[in-house]
Amino acid sequence: MDLKVEARNLDMRNGWQEKIEEEREKLIRHYANLVLHLRVTIEATPGYKEGGYEISLVASVPNDTVVVKRWGEKVR
């Protein structure tokens, strides 16, 4: 599985990178050969009403793309 991690308007923390790798390993274990590419974007969003961060996951799967976004307190 290809993995691309991007950080926008912030410095990537080591803990975040480790968590992303842990979750990647779970995907590989449970969905081997189904997730072809995964892109994770973490963006600082201090101007948003809920503030904090926005996380975006884009996964390429056979014949489709899955997008998940979380922001504010939902990021945790």
C-alpha positions, 0 to 999 in steps of 0.5 A: 500500500502506498502511503503519503502523509502531508502536513499543512500549516503545522509541523508533523509531530512524531506521535502523529506519524507513529499513529498513522503507521499503526493505523496503516498496519491495521488496514494492511492486516484486515484489508490486504490488497484492497487499499491500494493508496492512502493519503493522509492530510493534517491541517491546522485550522485555527480560524475554523469555528471549532478550531484545532485540526482537520484530518483528511483520509483519501483511500484508493480501493479497486474501482472507487475512492473513499474519503473521510474527513474529521475536524475539531474535537472529532479528530481525537 
